[in-house]
């Protein structure tokens, strides 16, 4: 099990949109520049994110992407699944054929871990990450 760059980049790009969409739709070129992610790779990811209904787009001058709903309603699990990322700790991917066609002795352990990872990521929203980002960047002023 490994979260690949596909999942990481999709989450990063969605956070970028959530942070910046108040100023209007966000272009993939801006995300590419700010996050150092290939524009062509972002185009592939956003085709999937749009198809999954997580973002909406506007064409033409002033166009770009926005979240399709509030940041608190979009979980990290939604984003990762939208780009076809698999976070499965099971060698058999749930088919229970991990050891020569039969369920291996540790299957239930890896099954439980996979469920826990998905539950955790389902409980973390974009808004949760925005709130953490904001608290990490608070500036204290002493008088």
Buried (B, 14 or more C-beta within 10 A) or exposed (E): EEBEEBBEBBBBBBBBBBBBBEEEBBBBEBBBEBEEBEEEBBEBBBEBBBEBEBBEBEEEEEEBBBBBEEBEEBBBBBBBBBBEBBBBBBBBEEEBBBEEEEBBEBBEEBBEBBEEBBEEBBEBBBBBBBEEEEEEEEEEEEE
